[in-house]
Amino acid sequence: MKKSTKICAGITAFLLIIGVMWFANGLLGNPISKTISNNSAKEYIEKNYPNMDLNISDAFYNFKTGTYDSEVKSPTSKDTHFYLSISSLGKITYNSYENDVVDRYNTFNRINESYSSKMEKVFDSNDFPYESEINFGAIMDIENLEINKNNGLTYPIYGIDLKKLELDKDYDMYEMGKKAGHIVFYAEDEEITVKKASEILLNIKNILDKKNISFYAIDFILEKPRNEEGTPSSDDASIRIEHFLYEDIYEENLEQRISKAEKDLKKYYEIIDSKKEELEIE
């Protein structure tokens, strides 16, 4: 083999090794930057939270952001946990403490997960009488709700104010559900009538009452049974109501209230669609 050929082969091999190392670094990070990140995270916590008992996880590489992330947790506070993002040179690029702990998103998520879990157990139980591909319960954040007065739909603003939540407090889930619980339930039945919707909705409320699970409002959809893949039926007949209040679910004149809620919702979406069309024309 000629000397020039050997040199070219060597350069090619060297470039391939560099390329593989560059790719691996972008995907997995490297031990030197990880060590730098671990040290930076420790120094940052000691400096900024000197009076708090916090444990810092070993930094892990986040290939999506190109940073090294460390989880920071308190062994005595279930709501005190956050994360740091650190550059490969050891600079703290993000600290989620204010958002997660101070602004109470950790507390809110803990409450929401507890409530959702209770609702899931009911809907997924073998003795629950209705087929449904989409069903869940959630605690509403009051800041994420709006009154749609300008579009012909009005419902009470409900939910919890995160600023008023107390760190680590064990909340009564029944009381929390009464003022901030929201259900989404897609019921499936061959009969798509207001009468059937009323029957199912009333029964769901009674089941949850017996399970001591409360809610403030429900989005309820009655549709034809879905196919084996879980996709909607080609028959688009359905009844849909949104933010229908718990206090309005009682037998007397329930069909009339559901009919009105369904008409109001249809009118609302017609207004929204017409406004979209006007914007597209402009």
Phi and psi in degrees as a GROMACS rama.xvg file:
@    title "Ramachandran Plot"
@    xaxis  label "Phi"
@    yaxis  label "Psi"
@TYPE xy
-65.8763  153.908  LYS-2
-60.9046  -41.5347  LYS-3
-63.6892  -35.8619  SER-4
-67.3665  -41.2027  THR-5
-62.2937  -40.1178  LYS-6
-64.0144  -44.7435  ILE-7
-62.7589  -40.8  CYS-8
-64.531  -38.918  ALA-9
-66.4729  -42.0787  GLY-10
-64.3368  -41.4827  ILE-11
-61.948  -44.6742  THR-12
-62.9133  -41.1133  ALA-13
-62.9514  -43.8766  PHE-14
-65.2915  -36.7238  LEU-15
-64.27  -41.6822  LEU-16
-63.1205  -43.6989  ILE-17
-61.5417  -42.1584  ILE-18
-63.0197  -43.3411  GLY-19
-63.9935  -42.6256  VAL-20
-64.1727  -40.0872  MET-21
-64.6653  -42.977  TRP-22
-64.7137  -44.7207  PHE-23
-63.2491  -38.7171  ALA-24
-64.4785  -39.2968  ASN-25
-70.3037  -25.2069  GLY-26
-96.2792  -37.7017  LEU-27
-117.738  -10.8806  LEU-28
80.1372  -169.453  GLY-29
-142.271  153.388  ASN-30
-63.296  -30.2187  PRO-31
-68.1305  -48.3732  ILE-32
-64.3485  -34.4383  SER-33
-64.2889  -42.6166  LYS-34
-64.1506  -42.2268  THR-35
-60.7624  -42.4906  ILE-36
-65.1389  -42.6568  SER-37
-59.5714  -43.9722  ASN-38
-66.554  -40.2636  ASN-39
-64.9418  -41.7439  SER-40
-62.4386  -44.0274  ALA-41
-62.0389  -46.767  LYS-42
-63.4353  -40.1511  GLU-43
-63.8976  -45.1585  TYR-44
-65.6971  -43.7728  ILE-45
-61.913  -35.5119  GLU-46
-78.0159  -42.9744  LYS-47
-92.7835  -22.1351  ASN-48
-132.818  57.9632  TYR-49
-65.0065  -25.4288  PRO-50
-100.252  10.032  ASN-51
-110.464  141.45  MET-52
-88.0533  103.376  ASP-53
-130.24  140.312  LEU-54
-104.63  138.483  ASN-55
-114.846  127.081  ILE-56
-76.8096  161.903  SER-57
-64.2289  134.192  ASP-58
-62.7009  140.988  ALA-59
-124.648  146.24  PHE-60
-78.9867  130.417  TYR-61
-105.538  99.9595  ASN-62
-67.5735  -19.8514  PHE-63
-70.1132  -36.5218  LYS-64
-107.345  -13.4942  THR-65
74.2051  17.9541  GLY-66
-113.822  169.204  THR-67
-106.395  126.247  TYR-68
-109.412  140.318  ASP-69
-124.571  133.728  SER-70
-87.9155  135.599  GLU-71
-119.801  125.451  VAL-72
-135.584  150.297  LYS-73
-95.7851  133.523  SER-74
-75.6338  -10.2885  PRO-75
-116.266  -8.94534  THR-76
-125.093  114.158  SER-77
-68.5007  -19.4208  LYS-78
-100.303  -2.79921  ASP-79
-98.3711  90.5803  THR-80
-154.018  139.381  HIS-81
-156.536  -177.328  PHE-82
-138.556  156.313  TYR-83
-114.961  139.637  LEU-84
-108.12  132.538  SER-85
-130.292  135.429  ILE-86
-73.3085  167.507  SER-87
-64.571  -16.8643  SER-88
-97.765  3.88286  LEU-89
94.4181  11.1807  GLY-90
-87.8538  133.207  LYS-91
-74.3539  116.203  ILE-92
-100.01  -19.5912  THR-93
-158.703  141.938  TYR-94
-133.758  118.339  ASN-95
-89.7764  9.28165  SER-96
-57.6966  -47.9283  TYR-97
-61.0356  -45.5856  GLU-98
-69.7755  -48.1952  ASN-99
-77.6738  -40.9214  ASP-100
-100.839  -57.4336  VAL-101
-63.8631  -45.2458  VAL-102
-82.8251  1.97677  ASP-103
70.7764  23.4231  ARG-104
-68.4632  -32.5723  TYR-105
-63.9742  -43.0646  ASN-106
-63.5161  -44.7332  THR-107
-61.354  -45.0315  PHE-108
-64.3226  -36.7688  ASN-109
-63.0416  -45.1432  ARG-110
-63.9989  -45.4813  ILE-111
-62.9079  -42.1682  ASN-112
-64.5887  -38.1586  GLU-113
-64.8857  -45.0483  SER-114
-66.1115  -45.4288  TYR-115
-61.5015  -38.053  SER-116
-64.4866  -41.7534  SER-117
-62.2371  -42.5556  LYS-118
-67.9975  -39.3294  MET-119
-62.5642  -40.0092  GLU-120
-61.9222  -36.3395  LYS-121
-70.4394  -50.5839  VAL-122
-66.7336  -28.7569  PHE-123
-94.237  -2.55996  ASP-124
-70.1422  151.441  SER-125
-65.3089  -26.2538  ASN-126
-92.7388  4.07175  ASP-127
-73.1018  128.336  PHE-128
-81.5064  -3.79074  PRO-129
-120.669  142.297  TYR-130
-80.7613  136.622  GLU-131
-160.725  128.704  SER-132
-88.783  -24.3854  GLU-133
-127.428  115.177  ILE-134
-161.033  132.584  ASN-135
-166.019  164.438  PHE-136
-125.681  147.824  GLY-137
-148.531  153.552  ALA-138
-90.7726  128.869  ILE-139
-86.5359  139.548  MET-140
-89.5128  120.318  ASP-141
-59.3221  -26.3158  ILE-142
-71.6239  -18.789  GLU-143
-93.0727  6.24099  ASN-144
-108.715  147.187  LEU-145
-132.809  152.092  GLU-146
-93.0174  123.655  ILE-147
-95.9137  48.7575  ASN-148
-60.1889  -39.1743  LYS-149
-69.9173  -15.2941  ASN-150
-112.099  18.4889  ASN-151
82.4091  10.4879  GLY-152
-130.396  126.247  LEU-153
-131.348  131.571  THR-154
-143.156  155.911  TYR-155
-62.9011  141.667  PRO-156
-77.6001  126.729  ILE-157
-141.688  164.442  TYR-158
134.447  -174.976  GLY-159
-110.572  148.199  ILE-160
-90.8392  111.905  ASP-161
-58.3465  -31.0804  LEU-162
-65.5318  -20.8322  LYS-163
-95.4476  -1.87286  LYS-164
-72.4997  147.947  LEU-165
-104.173  131.435  GLU-166
-58.1371  130.089  LEU-167
69.9578  3.5272  ASP-168
-72.1442  138.916  LYS-169
-89.4582  108.361  ASP-170
-89.1856  149.279  TYR-171
-74.5376  111.915  ASP-172
-67.0119  -28.7081  MET-173
-67.0715  -47.0977  TYR-174
-67.208  -36.9295  GLU-175
-63.854  -42.3044  MET-176
-64.3959  -36.2674  GLY-177
-60.1303  -36.4618  LYS-178
-103.667  -13.5214  LYS-179
-143.083  2.07264  ALA-180
-77.433  135.767  GLY-181
-131.785  132.969  HIS-182
-114.615  142.446  ILE-183
-119.807  122.966  VAL-184
-139.965  121.215  PHE-185
-101.561  105.733  TYR-186
-89.8391  146.382  ALA-187
-118.381  130.618  GLU-188
-161.515  150.202  ASP-189
-69.0218  -27.5734  GLU-190
-93.2242  112.992  GLU-191
-106.504  86.209  ILE-192
-137.145  158.958  THR-193
-63.0155  -34.4275  VAL-194
-62.0459  -45.413  LYS-195
-66.4783  -40.0478  LYS-196
-60.2679  -42.5387  ALA-197
-62.4361  -42.9833  SER-198
-62.6697  -46.8268  GLU-199
-67.5325  -45.7512  ILE-200
-60.6079  -44.0567  LEU-201
-64.4883  -38.906  LEU-202
-69.3588  -39.0923  ASN-203
-60.0615  -44.3839  ILE-204
-60.0798  -45.1161  LYS-205
-63.7408  -39.5013  ASN-206
-62.5202  -45.8787  ILE-207
-67.094  -36.5976  LEU-208
-59.2815  -42.9832  ASP-209
-67.0843  -28.801  LYS-210
-86.8687  1.23917  LYS-211
61.4213  39.7732  ASN-212
-117.765  123.955  ILE-213
-105.901  165.133  SER-214
-154.898  159.676  PHE-215
-94.6061  -39.8106  TYR-216
-154.134  164.133  ALA-217
-138.675  141.547  ILE-218
-96.5455  117.519  ASP-219
-122.727  129.253  PHE-220
-128.261  127.68  ILE-221
-108.981  121.031  LEU-222
-138.354  169.705  GLU-223
-67.1386  153.112  LYS-224
-56.1426  140.075  PRO-225
-80.4813  164.158  ARG-226
-79.6518  -177.325  ASN-227
-63.499  -25.862  GLU-228
-82.1382  -6.10738  GLU-229
86.7337  7.74818  GLY-230
-88.2155  152.527  THR-231
-60.7321  154.38  PRO-232
-66.3069  152.81  SER-233
-67.6896  -20.6171  SER-234
-80.4089  109.24  ASP-235
-86.4598  13.9668  ASP-236
-62.3386  131.228  ALA-237
-162.518  163.746  SER-238
-124.379  128.947  ILE-239
-133.902  130.379  ARG-240
-135.484  149.79  ILE-241
-129.441  145.475  GLU-242
52.5061  42.0848  HIS-243
-81.0748  123.229  PHE-244
-74.4291  144.734  LEU-245
-54.8848  -42.5774  TYR-246
-67.5482  -14.9716  GLU-247
-94.6439  0.843117  ASP-248
-96.6239  87.23  ILE-249
-146.49  158.019  TYR-250
-62.4928  -43.0999  GLU-251
-64.0472  120.112  GLU-252
58.9804  24.5092  ASN-253
-63.8746  -39.0479  LEU-254
-60.9678  -38.8283  GLU-255
-65.3327  -39.8046  GLN-256
-68.7887  -37.7024  ARG-257
-67.2969  -42.4967  ILE-258
-59.1035  -44.4267  SER-259
-64.7021  -43.6728  LYS-260
-63.2892  -37.8332  ALA-261
-66.8585  -43.2851  GLU-262
-64.3192  -42.0916  LYS-263
-61.9292  -40.0462  ASP-264
-68.4785  -40.5742  LEU-265
-62.0947  -42.7951  LYS-266
-62.4135  -40.9174  LYS-267
-59.2524  -47.8676  TYR-268
-68.8205  -30.5992  TYR-269
-63.9014  -41.6543  GLU-270
-65.1482  -43.934  ILE-271
-60.7374  -45.6351  ILE-272
-63.8519  -39.845  ASP-273
-65.8158  -36.5831  SER-274
-67.6995  -36.0608  LYS-275
-64.9623  -41.6382  LYS-276
-63.6099  -39.3193  GLU-277
-63.3256  -40.1705  GLU-278
-66.5302  -38.4709  LEU-279
-66.9294  -37.9657  GLU-280
-65.9397  -40.9067  ILE-281
